[in-house]
Amino acid sequence: MYLYLGGAVVALALFLVWEHRGASAFLHEWLPTRSQDGVVDTSSGSPLAWQPVDETAQGFHVDLPGTPTQTVVQSSNEVGFIEPVNMITVKADANHTFAVAWADKPPVARINDLIPDKTLDQARDGALARTSTTLVSESRSNPQGYPGRDVVAHNAGGGILDARFIYAGTRLYMLIATAPSAAGRHEQDVTHFFNSFTIASNTQIPETLPPATQ
């Protein structure tokens, strides 16, 4: 039986609202690391068939390898009220998942006074904690002039998590790609996914905050 951590996608989405303790049950669902015989899956699979996804109503466009499933996750915030987290996901194959999650003024932003650097730093730290992953690399990004973070992490079984955090106005987006192993991670697919994401001109995107300090 595969060990999955792709439910990290759900856990990460929940982190946009709050560090929801019940989310940890999902952490072994989507990011496969080892098969029954203990061999790490390194299969390359077929090339992904990317297709544009128009989410203008939600403030963005992105390419995904399939028709996305739309989900609204309900979770408790820092004071016990329920807040929604929107998410779209595509399972490209048995071992690779791509997702976008977003929330407006999530608690991770509110408790950091909506300051981009502090919000992104804590979002990164919370994501690593919620997914029980260890940071492999991190770089600052500045997609369309919005402050961002690109993170690569792995879990104990070798599964790889790529995440891009983008703080657009007061909305926090998370782009998430999971792979079964370092050998099973396809750099070109992650790059295509991340670079295809664009913020659309939309009244749902609040005021633009200054870029993060470089």
C-alpha positions in Angstrom: 0.0 0.0 0.0 1.4 3.4 -1.0 2.1 5.9 1.8 0.6 9.2 0.7 1.2 12.7 1.9 -0.8 14.4 -0.8 -3.6 15.0 1.6 -1.1 17.6 2.6 -2.9 19.6 -0.1 -6.0 19.6 2.2 -3.9 20.2 5.3 -2.2 23.1 3.6 -5.4 24.6 2.4 -6.7 24.3 6.0 -3.6 26.1 7.2 -4.7 29.1 5.1 -7.6 29.5 7.6 -5.9 28.1 10.7 -3.7 25.3 12.0 -6.7 22.9 12.1 -5.5 20.0 14.3 -7.9 17.5 12.7 -6.3 17.9 9.3 -3.4 15.6 10.1 -5.5 12.6 9.2 -5.2 13.6 5.6 -1.4 13.7 5.5 -0.9 10.2 4.1 -3.3 10.3 1.1 -1.8 11.9 -1.9 2.0 12.1 -1.9 3.1 8.5 -2.5 6.6 7.6 -1.3 7.0 3.8 -1.3 5.2 0.8 -2.7 4.4 -2.4 -0.8 7.8 -3.9 -1.5 9.5 -0.7 -0.2 10.8 0.4 -3.5 10.6 4.1 -4.2 8.5 4.9 -7.3 10.6 6.6 -9.8 8.5 6.0 -12.9 8.4 8.9 -15.3 4.9 8.2 -16.6 3.4 9.8 -19.7 3.8 13.5 -20.6 1.1 15.6 -18.9 -1.6 17.1 -21.1 -1.9 20.6 -19.8 -5.0 22.6 -20.3 -5.9 26.2 -19.4 -8.3 26.7 -16.5 -10.1 30.0 -16.4 -10.9 31.0 -12.8 -11.4 34.7 -13.5 -14.3 34.8 -11.1 -11.8 33.6 -8.4 -9.1 36.0 -9.6 -6.7 33.8 -11.5 -5.8 31.6 -14.5 -3.7 28.4 -14.4 -2.8 25.4 -16.4 -3.6 22.0 -15.0 -3.2 18.5 -16.3 -6.9 17.7 -16.4 -10.3 19.0 -15.3 -10.0 20.2 -11.8 -12.2 19.2 -8.9 -13.5 22.2 -7.0 -13.8 22.0 -3.2 -14.7 24.4 -0.4 -13.2 23.3 2.8 -14.8 24.6 6.0 -12.5 25.0 9.0 -12.4 26.8 12.3 -10.4 30.0 12.5 -8.4 31.3 15.5 -11.5 32.3 17.4 -13.6 29.2 16.6 -15.7 30.6 13.8 -16.1 28.8 10.5 -14.3 30.2 7.4 -14.1 28.8 3.9 -11.0 27.8 2.0 -11.4 27.4 -1.8 -9.4 24.8 -3.6 -9.1 23.1 -7.0 -7.2 19.9 -7.5 -6.2 17.6 -10.3 -4.7 14.1 -9.8 -2.5 13.8 -12.9 -1.9 10.1 -12.2 -1.6 7.8 -9.3 1.4 9.6 -7.9 1.2 13.3 -8.9 -1.3 15.8 -7.6 -1.6 19.5 -8.5 -3.7 22.0 -6.5 -4.4 25.7 -5.9 -5.9 26.9 -2.7 -6.8 30.4 -1.6 -8.3 32.5 1.1 -8.9 36.2 1.7 -7.2 37.7 4.8 -6.6 34.3 6.4 -5.6 34.1 10.0 -2.0 33.6 9.1 -2.1 37.0 7.5 -4.3 38.7 10.1 -2.0 37.6 13.0 0.9 39.1 11.1 -0.9 42.5 10.5 -1.2 41.6 6.8 2.6 42.2 6.3 3.7 40.1 3.3 7.1 38.9 4.6 5.8 37.8 7.9 2.7 36.2 6.4 4.7 34.2 3.9 7.3 33.1 6.4 4.7 31.8 8.8 2.7 30.2 6.0 5.8 28.4 5.0 6.6 27.3 8.5 3.0 26.2 9.1 2.9 24.2 5.9 6.1 22.3 6.7 4.8 21.5 10.2 1.3 20.4 9.0 2.8 18.1 6.4 5.7 16.7 8.5 8.1 17.7 5.8 11.6 19.0 5.9 12.7 22.0 3.9 15.0 21.1 1.0 15.2 24.5 -0.7 13.5 27.9 -0.6 13.6 31.0 -2.8 11.8 34.3 -3.0 9.6 34.8 -6.0 7.8 37.8 -7.3 5.1 36.7 -9.7 3.5 39.7 -11.4 5.0 41.9 -8.8 3.4 40.1 -5.9 5.6 38.8 -3.1 6.0 35.0 -3.0 7.9 32.0 -1.7 8.9 28.8 -3.6 9.5 25.9 -1.3 10.6 22.3 -1.9 10.3 19.8 1.0 10.3 16.1 1.5 8.8 13.7 4.0 10.5 10.8 5.8 9.6 8.4 3.1 11.0 10.5 0.3 7.9 12.1 -1.0 8.4 15.6 -2.5 6.2 18.6 -1.9 6.6 21.7 -4.1 4.7 24.8 -2.9 4.5 28.4 -4.2 2.9 30.9 -1.8 1.7 34.2 -3.4 0.4 37.1 -1.4 -1.8 39.1 -3.8 -3.3 42.1 -2.1 -4.6 40.5 1.0 -5.4 37.1 -0.6 -3.0 34.2 0.0 -2.7 31.7 -2.8 -0.9 28.3 -2.5 0.1 26.3 -5.5 0.9 22.7 -4.6 2.5 19.9 -6.5 3.3 16.5 -5.0 5.5 13.7 -6.3 6.5 10.2 -5.0 10.2 10.8 -4.8 13.1 13.1 -6.0 13.4 10.9 -9.0 9.7 11.0 -9.6 9.5 14.8 -9.4 9.4 16.4 -12.8 11.0 19.8 -12.7 9.5 20.8 -16.1 5.9 20.1 -14.8 6.4 22.0 -11.6 7.8 24.9 -13.5 5.0 24.9 -16.1 2.4 24.8 -13.4 3.9 27.6 -11.3 4.6 29.8 -14.3 1.2 29.3 -15.8 -0.5 30.8 -12.8 -1.5 34.4 -13.3 -3.6 36.8 -11.2 -6.5 38.1 -13.2 -7.8 41.7 -12.9 -10.7 41.2 -10.6 -12.5 43.2 -8.0 -12.2 40.2 -5.6 -8.5 40.9 -5.3 -8.2 43.5 -2.5 -5.8 46.4 -2.5 -2.3 45.6 -3.5 0.3 45.7 -0.7 3.9 46.7 -1.3 6.2 43.8 -2.5 8.1 41.9 0.0 11.5 43.2 0.9 14.1 41.6 -1.2 
